Amino acid sequence: MVAPKRPHGRRLLLPAEVEFCELLKCTEDEYWDFVDTTAAYNGTRPEGYELIPDIRNEAISAVLFTKAALVQLGIAVAAATVSYLLTPKPKEQKQGGSRRTADSVGNKRFAPQASFDSIQELAILGSAIPLIFTNTSEKAGFGGIRVNSQLLWSQFLSMGKYQQLKVLALFSLGNIPSKINNVNHPSYEGFAIGDTLLNTYNSHKVGVYFKGNGGRFSTNERYSESDLVASHSDPFILHVPDTQGGTSGASDLNKAFSGARNPTTQVAFGVFAPVPNAQIVKLPYELVVSVRGASKEAGWDNARKRKKIEYAHWPARCGVIEVIRNGSRQPRTTTNAIDGAVGDIVVYQIVGISPSGIANALQRKYDTNPNEEGYQEDPSVHNFDAWGYKPHGVDDIDSMTTSIRENVDALFAKGEQYLFGTALMQCIEISDPIPFRIEFGKNYKFKIIEAGKIDIPVSGASLGTHCNNPDWFDPGSGQNKTERYSLSDTTPILYKQKLSGIENYGRGQNDLYHGHDIYTCQRIAFATVSNNRNCDVTEIGIKSKVFKQMRFSNVNSQPGQKALDRAYDDRTHIQLGQVDRYLPRMSFFMLQVRKIGQTAWHDMKNGVTTSHTGLFAIRGNSPEFQYNSIAIQQQKGQFEYRFKPYPGNYFTRGNNFGKQVNVLMPSTDDQHRTLQHYSSIISGVGSFNVLFSGNEAQTIDRDDVYISNTEWNIEASIFHSVLLI
């Protein structure tokens, strides 16, 4: 900044000021006179200007205008109020109420589970062992030494809700006195795992033993500060399968070497992401009823909406179309699934407009607009009022099935393995590498690499019949308005679909299947455990999370027909609550084995009964981890063990109800677990004894709570609001 003037006089004009004077054609003296006048002005109006209006761009004018506007607005509102009060009022109609049925919410919070992700490295033969010597004085507060131990022996025990780790660690080559001045040494407060001291854990979860000069431990050598009590006088005894061929459930107490490790590859197993196989799909359920006073046409519209949501079973428009064996097409499966052989080619199809046509690719065959492509209404064949879904349309159906087909296409990848029924397949060919779009269908080829059961839902390698659903049963003009076949007694609104389980139709009617009645395709993950040294016993710990979550309308709370009739008479709208809870579920798998170097896997089945499936099962009803274990006594050597998942509908589709499985049951300690034991002899591999905690002959029945959940049962009702019109 440059001051206008110097203390002793004027300064020279700046270039900008010179340019300013030239622009205004003023002299230097006139410019400095202007500067002096501006600096002397104090903002006060001089005398003589009192009667001249002081016009400024300030808020006072706006305030005056606003006040005037508010007065006008107030008068207008008052006038409108008087007019409203003088207007005649119509007679008030009675309004119906509204009710919502109960929600059902299960547990949402579960205690977090903590476990060790790894254990200490095993001591290496020939490595140096520390020799501890130190001076310590607890009274003076100095001395002591921090020693890193070497792992000699380790074992994991599955205890139901958690795992227990046992370790034997070597601290010093020389003798360490157990007590110095009658004080335990090393002190309990000094033991740690990593940076975490053991005394920070719950004392009932820790048991620390110390011997100053080697030898086996006994329970009286446990630190009193640790309260975890061993189940045997020797806390490091092993429970291994009975190698002497004793009775079922027997086990040996063995003083053996044990080493534990965490596998890092192929550690998770299960089937997931199911793919439809010409199955039905349905819209989310809702209770659809009319209210008293609705017009006849409105009642019909509601009846068609209910038909669309509650009674219609829509085709998924994708599935297996053929299985080729040695160049020949295998027939459609009717009663039983076929045995898929190694090398069979399975062809799966997703329907698109080309080449299948819009009538097969979309549900628009019931479209009400004859000007749109795909319109197929033929009044000479069907009564559209009886067969259609107006005014609601089927756009949401097309959106749902298209989304399903897009998800299926995203799940299939060349080279990946899939479980179809109980057969293991590998994807070898995809007809179009571009992601699925409704304009074009796609075919996928799979090759069976492990034999198993598989279903072929259609004939002639075509999903045409499947796509031409739902097909409604029409009893004829004499009964098409009766309650048995129609949702209205004034116009036919047919609701009995030609589907298995309805009107005595059998399985696979119109190439349409329920989920429990046909084998489907799923992604699969195997877990494999391999011995890395010759051993006599392999004990495998299994950390699992088994549950089913239901987020659905609370159909159990749907009122009966009498309650619905009362709500109709009272003009009460009923809305179902929601279910958000975890349900019981069972997960099945087969334990398999092979020698290191072999290629074929062999099932380790339990032959306790002739109707035993050989499967293992884990059951649960919450997203909380549970821990089980399987111990296998083997001939000394190295083996690989694999966990092969099995689908749940192996029992429903495979007619295996009434057969047995091995159910793993978590136990909290050795005293309260029920040990089961069976033998398995496999030619070319060896003989094995298998030990686990649980039930070795659990029968799977149709009414088993872990198979069927009553939360899906719906109260039957009649559409009286339409029948009374």
Order of alpha helices (4+ residues) and beta strands (2+ residues): beta-beta-alpha-alpha-alpha-beta-beta-beta-beta-beta-beta-beta-beta-beta-beta-beta-beta-beta-beta-alpha-beta-beta-beta-beta-beta-alpha-alpha-alpha-alpha-beta-beta-beta-beta-alpha-beta-beta-beta-beta-alpha-beta-beta-beta-beta-beta-beta-beta-alpha-beta-beta-beta-alpha
